[in-house]
Amino acid sequence: MSKQKVETELRGIINLCKAVTSGGVEPFDVDVDYILSVIRKYYPELQDVKDFCTDASALKELSNVLQRQNDWIQYKSTTLYKDPFLLNQQILRMEISSIAEAFLKSWHPVVEMEQLSAKTLAGSLGYWADLIPFGERWKEPELQLVDAEIATLEDAKMLGFLLEEGFNELLEAFWSELGKKVGEEGKIEYWDWIGADTYDETIRRSYLTVFLVSYGYAEIQIDRFSETIEITRNKIQKSNPSKSKLSIPTLVDYEEWRRWRKE
């Protein structure tokens, strides 16, 4: 086996493991058994100090992956979280009788005879009796003719259908505001950036942030271990004109906004 092939395989393993450490690849997406088999296969082919150093580096990076996997399991176990993959593996190892027993213990029928009474039956009959007939519910709405007029550009802006400034100019201004917020560090917590005094303004800022990211003005970094989201501002726009623009869905939960406001 050629020395170049051994070097290429081991470097590939090192780069893959480093991608896990940097957050680019999920720790459990790495097949640890396969990587160990590759290292074990190439170990007899090592000839000089450089080859042994490369092999040791591959083992070191693989140990970092295992540490990330261990940290993830410990963190999720403290939050009583059960990953779908681990749950699926556990179910596959269970006997059919054990699965049936677990189902019976957790089975809670929607309706039980003990819950039926004369009072609840009377309430149900009253509900159905008060419903509007289908014929009335499905009636076509009565349309009224109104006089149509021509709206000017100023009228459209006043009604909120058009922005006072162009969308590109709006993004540029938003990008400049991000530069003032991030300072020298170049990044900011997601909620500290989109959060505003009102929920409507928070949604608007989240909406514009999506376009900042998709147009190359900024980048969004998500750490699933610490459950943090950060916005990093690009000093120059990095969008590629040959690629189509893709929007990134973001969640702006109302309760999470309220918690952020209290903090």
HUZIFEN-V284569 format. One record per residue. PHI is phi in whole degrees, 0 to 359 (999 if undefined). PSI is psi in degrees with one decimal (* if undefined). D_CENTER is the distance of its C-alpha to the mean C-alpha in Angstrom with 1 decimal. Layout:
# HUZIFEN-V284569
phi: [PHI	PHI]
psi: [PSI	PSI]
d_center: [D_CENTER	D_CENTER]
This chain:
# HUZIFEN-V284569
phi: [999	290	295	295	294	299	298	295	297	292	295	297	296	298	295	296	293	294	296	292	297	278	92	281	227	290	303	278	279	269	276	297	299	294	297	297	295	293	298	295	291	272	303	295	276	290	237	231	297	299	295	294	294	296	296	295	295	296	295	297	294	294	295	295	297	298	295	296	297	296	298	296	295	296	295	291	292	288	263	58	264	242	294	304	295	295	296	297	296	294	295	297	274	280	285	300	295	292	296	296	294	296	296	295	290	259	282	232	302	292	235	233	300	295	276	275	213	298	293	291	295	295	296	293	298	296	297	291	290	275	293	289	304	302	301	278	291	260	293	289	294	280	266	243	281	233	285	266	230	273	264	278	298	294	297	295	293	294	279	91	281	234	282	293	232	295	293	297	296	295	294	300	295	294	297	296	298	297	298	289	287	284	65	288	293	82	212	208	299	304	288	292	272	274	297	220	294	244	292	297	292	295	297	298	292	296	298	291	296	303	286	302	288	290	266	87	281	208	229	246	240	243	256	286	284	270	55	243	233	232	254	250	272	280	292	229	292	247	286	256	299	281	259	287	280	243	275	256	292	231	259	241	284	295	294	294	297	297	296	297	294	290	291]
psi: [134.3	148.8	-34.6	-39.1	-41.2	-44.9	-41.7	-43.5	-45.1	-38.0	-36.1	-40.2	-43.6	-45.2	-38.4	-44.6	-36.9	-32.5	-33.2	-43.9	-36.4	-4.9	4.5	-22.1	140.9	138.8	-39.6	0.1	-10.2	127.0	94.1	-42.0	-41.4	-42.7	-40.6	-37.7	-36.3	-46.1	-42.0	-36.2	-38.5	-11.4	-43.7	-18.3	-8.6	138.3	-35.5	-178.9	-38.5	-41.5	-41.8	-35.9	-40.5	-41.6	-42.1	-36.9	-38.9	-42.1	-39.5	-46.5	-34.8	-36.8	-33.0	-37.8	-44.7	-36.7	-40.3	-40.4	-43.3	-42.6	-40.1	-44.0	-42.9	-41.6	-46.6	-31.4	-33.0	-23.5	10.1	33.2	137.8	112.0	138.6	-37.5	-47.8	-38.5	-40.7	-43.4	-37.9	-40.6	-39.5	-28.1	-11.2	151.3	154.8	-38.5	-36.2	-38.5	-43.1	-39.3	-41.5	-37.5	-43.9	-35.2	-30.7	4.3	124.7	99.4	146.5	-38.6	134.5	147.3	-30.9	-23.0	-11.0	132.7	170.6	-36.0	-45.5	-35.8	-40.9	-39.2	-38.5	-44.1	-39.8	-36.9	-49.2	-31.8	-30.4	-7.2	141.2	136.4	152.4	-38.4	-35.9	-33.8	-29.5	16.6	145.0	136.4	145.5	120.2	141.6	136.9	134.3	155.5	129.5	141.1	162.3	128.2	136.7	170.0	-37.8	-37.3	-41.6	-39.3	-40.0	-33.6	-7.6	7.0	-24.5	145.8	151.6	-27.0	161.3	158.2	-38.2	-41.2	-36.1	-42.1	-40.5	-43.0	-39.9	-37.9	-42.7	-40.3	-38.9	-38.1	-37.6	-32.8	-44.0	-27.9	-147.6	-27.3	-29.5	4.2	162.3	149.8	142.3	-48.6	-30.5	-22.3	-48.9	-19.5	137.2	174.3	-29.3	153.7	-36.5	-42.5	-32.9	-42.5	-41.3	-42.8	-37.1	-40.4	-45.5	-32.4	-36.3	-43.0	-32.0	-42.1	-46.3	-24.6	2.3	10.4	-25.5	171.2	149.4	130.4	125.7	122.5	106.0	-17.5	-48.9	-4.2	46.2	149.2	129.7	146.6	124.8	128.1	128.3	136.3	-30.3	154.5	131.7	23.7	148.6	113.4	-24.1	-13.2	145.7	148.2	129.9	130.8	143.6	119.5	134.4	147.4	127.6	84.0	135.3	-44.3	-37.5	-36.3	-42.0	-40.8	-40.0	-39.0	-36.1	-31.0	*]
d_center: [43.4	43.0	42.0	39.6	37.7	37.3	36.1	33.6	32.1	31.9	30.3	27.6	26.9	26.8	24.4	22.0	22.1	21.7	18.5	17.2	18.6	17.1	13.5	13.7	14.1	13.1	16.4	17.1	16.9	20.2	23.4	25.4	28.5	28.7	28.4	31.1	33.3	33.1	34.0	36.8	38.1	38.4	39.8	43.4	43.1	42.6	45.7	45.4	43.8	41.1	40.0	39.9	37.8	35.3	35.3	34.9	32.0	30.2	30.9	29.7	26.3	26.0	26.8	24.0	21.6	23.3	23.0	19.2	19.3	21.7	19.8	16.7	19.1	21.0	18.2	16.8	20.5	21.2	18.6	20.0	16.8	17.5	15.2	15.7	17.1	19.6	20.5	21.3	23.4	25.2	26.1	27.4	29.7	31.1	34.4	34.6	36.7	34.2	31.5	34.0	35.0	31.5	31.1	34.4	33.6	30.3	31.7	32.2	33.9	33.0	36.7	39.5	43.2	43.5	41.3	43.6	46.4	48.8	46.9	43.5	45.4	47.2	43.9	42.4	45.6	45.6	42.0	42.8	46.2	44.7	42.3	43.3	44.7	42.7	45.2	44.6	40.8	40.6	43.1	42.5	42.0	45.0	44.4	46.4	47.5	46.9	48.2	45.8	45.9	44.6	41.9	42.1	39.3	39.8	39.5	36.1	34.9	36.4	34.7	31.3	31.0	31.2	30.0	32.8	31.5	29.9	26.1	26.5	28.6	26.0	23.3	25.9	26.7	23.1	22.8	26.0	24.9	21.9	24.5	26.5	23.7	22.5	26.1	27.0	23.9	22.0	18.7	17.7	15.3	12.8	14.6	17.9	17.5	16.4	18.3	21.6	24.6	23.7	20.7	21.6	21.8	18.3	16.9	19.1	17.9	14.2	15.5	17.6	15.0	13.0	16.4	17.2	14.4	15.3	19.0	18.9	19.9	17.0	14.1	10.7	10.3	7.8	9.9	8.7	12.5	13.3	10.0	10.8	9.6	12.5	14.0	16.7	19.5	21.3	25.0	25.6	23.7	22.3	21.7	23.5	25.7	26.0	22.3	20.9	18.5	15.0	12.9	9.2	8.0	7.5	8.4	11.9	13.1	16.9	17.6	15.2	17.1	20.3	19.6	18.9	22.2	24.1	23.2]
